[in-house]
Amino acid sequence: MGPHSWVTLVTIAAILVYAWMGVRVGKARRVSGIAAPAMTGDPILERHIRVQANTLEWLPIFLPALWLFAIYWNDLIAAGLGVVWIIGRVLYATGYVADPGKRELGFLVQALAAAILLFGAAGRAIWTLVVIGA
């Protein structure tokens, strides 16, 4: 098993994208004049908060799936799918903030990448147990 450098870099990039979303929430708070802990009162602020929260909801699905896929299959392919997931999250974020109806493409892109990672890792783990017995 290698050091998984590519997946490490994608993991860091995903965390930085999440941090970027948090910065955007802070900026939306300043623009709207709505201080924490309030979460409502301005539609743009609410969209930024929802984008960040939805991304947080997906990280526990994405990150383990990314790493397990890298372990059971291939670091570079896992990293590539991870980049697709990140692109999907950025598309989701920018689309949702502009107009909530424009979030579907980004959501579908990231959901597909996460599904491939998750079910790919699960399938290989099951195959390993059945065929190899380990």
Number of C-alpha atoms within 10 A of each C-alpha: 8 8 9 16 12 17 26 15 14 21 21 12 15 22 16 12 18 21 13 14 22 17 14 17 21 18 14 21 21 12 12 14 12 16 11 9 6 9 13 13 11 14 12 19 24 18 21 25 22 17 27 22 14 15 20 13 11 14 16 10 15 24 20 15 24 29 23 21 27 23 19 17 16 16 23 14 16 28 24 16 22 28 20 19 26 24 18 22 29 22 20 25 25 18 19 21 20 14 12 14 10 16 21 14 15 23 21 16 18 25 19 16 22 24 14 17 29 20 13 20 23 16 14 16 17 14 13 13 11 10 8 8 8 9
